[in-house]
Amino acid sequence: MILQQMSKYLAAYLLLNAAGASPSADSITSVLSSVGIEVEEEQVSALLTALEGKTVAELIAEGQEKLASVPTGGAGAAAASSGAAVEEAAAEEVEEEKEESDDDMGFGLFD
């Protein structure tokens, strides 16, 4: 929930940065107000305090590191069973090749 609340402020910060402006409380408030978003000054100051002294490239790198540690649902189980899955897929492929060779019954399309 905190991330959702901060995302609009962060988006304004990043827009200002991409435009070459130095994001400040007034400029963030101006950007958000221009699209009809009610601004909470506490949130703006909290964002600026958290981002003080950091570049956007550093923030992106930190975010990527944090995302890399997020579990993606079943990754451990998938890794444990990947050997069995590979063997099963290979067996199915061999079976499909055998079935395909029987389909033409010795006759080619252009024979």
Residue, then its C-alpha position, 0 to 999 in steps of 0.5 A: m500500500i505504501l508503494q502504491q501511495m508513493s508511486k505517483y510521487l515517484a512517477a512525477y520525480l522520474l518525469l522531471n528527471a527525464a525532462g532534465a529538471s531537478p525534482s523538488a517538492d514544488s515541481i513534483t506538486s506542480v506536475l501532479s496538480s496539473v493532472g488533477i492529483e491531490v498532493e500530500e506534502e508529507q509524501v513528497s518530502a518523504l520521497l525526496t528524503a529517501l532519494e536524496g543523494k541518489t541518481v536514477a541509475e543507482l535507484i534502478a540498480e537497487g530496484q533490480e537487485k531487490l527484484a532478483s531476490v523476489p521468489t517467482g512462485g515454484a522456482g525451487a520446485a521447478a529446479a528440483s524436478s527439471g531433470a525429470a521434466v527433461e527426461e519426460a520431454a525427451a521420451e515424448e519426443v521420441e514417441e512422437e517421431k515414431e508416430e509420425s513415421d507411421d503416419d505416411m504408411g510408406f507413401g510420400l505426398f509426391d511419390 
